[in-house]
Amino acid sequence: AQRFLDTAKCDRFEALYVLALTTGMRRGELLGLRWRDVDLEREFLQVQHSLQCIQGSGPQLVEPKTRRSRRRIKLASMAVEALRQHRVRQAEERLRLGPAWADQDLVFPNKLGRPQEAPNLLRDSFKPLVQKAEVPTIRFHDLRHTAATLLLSRGVHPKVVSELLGHSSIGLTLDTYSHVLPDLQASAAAAMDSAFGVG
């Protein structure tokens, strides 16, 4: 994850990748994120929409499918800083393009301010970065899995991780990330030993 982010430095979508790895947001949620839903002062964002490709009408902002998918996410300081830098670069892009920029308030639009289509993001940015970083071949969705795995392996409560990911239930989170649970059980056993003064 660190090597991938180091390689993504100065990429047009660097902040998107930082958010993906620190929040576990879905690709559509990231591409549908609007500046009005981001509060950099209070360091949080609201997931209100997802960008979906609707056949016959192209990319559209749609409301999340479930109540839990619509959520408020506290941002890590590295995500806040990445978004601040991204906003400055985006303002420069807008100035250069002038009236050609189609302002739709998107945090991660294409080079003209319109919705960034996922296949283009994958082809032009994500896949070349994966190759350049010399990390195992991964899907964009694996950034979400990495975020969850990092949090769980560092002792963040599964309920918190479930809410962050917008899962419909904690059971889904526990089932999906069961590979992390043996380490959590080892931590639990060590905590019990500590509580009873053993070891």
Secondary structure by P-SEA (a helix, b strand, c coil): caaaaaaaccccaaaaaaaaaaccccaaaaaaccccccccccccccccbbbbbcccccbbbbccccccccbbbbbcaaaaaaaaaaaaaaaaaaaaaccccccccccccccccccccaaaaaaccaaaaaaaacccccccaaaaaaaaaaaaaacccaaaaaaaaccccaaaaaaaaccaaaaaaaaaaaaaaaaaccc
